[in-house]
Amino acid sequence: MKRLIKKVELVFFKDDANGEFGLAHKETYDQSNGSGFNAFWNGTGIFHDVFEHSHELTHKYFQGDYAMNVGGEMAAMGSMYYYIETMGLHNRINRNARWRGNGELMRESTLNEVHEAISSGYCNYGYSLESNVPDQKPIEDGEFEYQLREYSNKVKELPVTTDYEQEREFGKQYKQSVTFRKIANLHRYGYRMAEKLVPNKWDNRATLATFIEFWDDFCKNNAAQEMTNNFKGLTISLYKDENGFITWKGVFESEYPNEIEDATVTENSSRHFSVEDHWIIQEDEN
């Protein structure tokens, strides 16, 4: 007996930063100015927002001042580590980054943002690292915990380099806010969120790997701009049975429901998707 365990709504939009069409999580997209996190249109991006980073503005620990902050991405990277290192989901990693260790990937993904905030006194996601996550016990993974300590040590070494007095104060303030306690709690919580969502079972590994493959293939064969012109967004529903095995279903919501039908896709559905197949044919009553 399968039950619905998560529903993630993604919306199509044109990214004002780079002009690219793609998706972003509905909760992180600001309809008033048409902006959000960067648009993506590939299997890894969809996987990231569904399985790793769907907690922004939806989870109780990532709302208000604790949302849209670097801390949310730290938690997402803790989830990423679980999928790659613990579950062996190697096609989650970009080919150009496969020479690096999984723990290093986890750390460097957000350390770059922290580095910029400290050195320049400016960050796209607030002037301090915020965390509302309660204290978390260490993960039983030596590499994972080592990288958290390394993260904290790297932060202590980062210099404030801007010459502007106000920015220097912001940089110092940001550095003081990035404590080991926050770093550890956020990454550990993300790891456990992923572990709870997708139990470490062989069939689940296969499901996640083919999820990325399916959406990579789908995105290559269907232009993001065409999908944006015809559909509002994509809703991914995750299901789990009594044995802990997961399945998924995706539904594209029509932009013009009187002309184009919603489109449902699953891993077992045809990969030869066509917008034309979902046009509503109006029969001549005469």
HELIX and SHEET records of a PDB file:
HELIX    1   1 LYS A   26  THR A   28  5                                   3    
HELIX    2   2 GLY A   43  PHE A   47  1                                   5    
HELIX    3   3 HIS A   48  GLU A   52  3                                   5    
HELIX    4   4 GLY A   64  TYR A   66  5                                   3    
HELIX    5   5 VAL A   70  TYR A   81  1                                  12    
HELIX    6   6 TYR A   82  THR A   86  3                                   5    
HELIX    7   7 HIS A   90  ARG A   92  5                                   3    
HELIX    8   8 ARG A   95  ALA A   97  5                                   3    
HELIX    9   9 ASN A  102  SER A  120  1                                  19    
HELIX   10  10 GLY A  142  GLU A  157  1                                  16    
HELIX   11  11 GLU A  165  SER A  177  1                                  13    
HELIX   12  12 PHE A  180  LEU A  197  1                                  18    
HELIX   13  13 TRP A  202  ASN A  221  1                                  20    
HELIX   14  14 ALA A  224  ASN A  230  1                                   7    
HELIX   15  15 VAL A  275  HIS A  278  5                                   4    
SHEET    1   A 5 PHE A  21  HIS A  25  0                                        
SHEET    2   A 5 ARG A   3  LYS A  14 -1                                        
SHEET    3   A 5 PHE A 231  LYS A 240 -1                                        
SHEET    4   A 5 ILE A 246  SER A 254 -1                                        
SHEET    5   A 5 ALA A 263  VAL A 265 -1                                        
END                                                                             
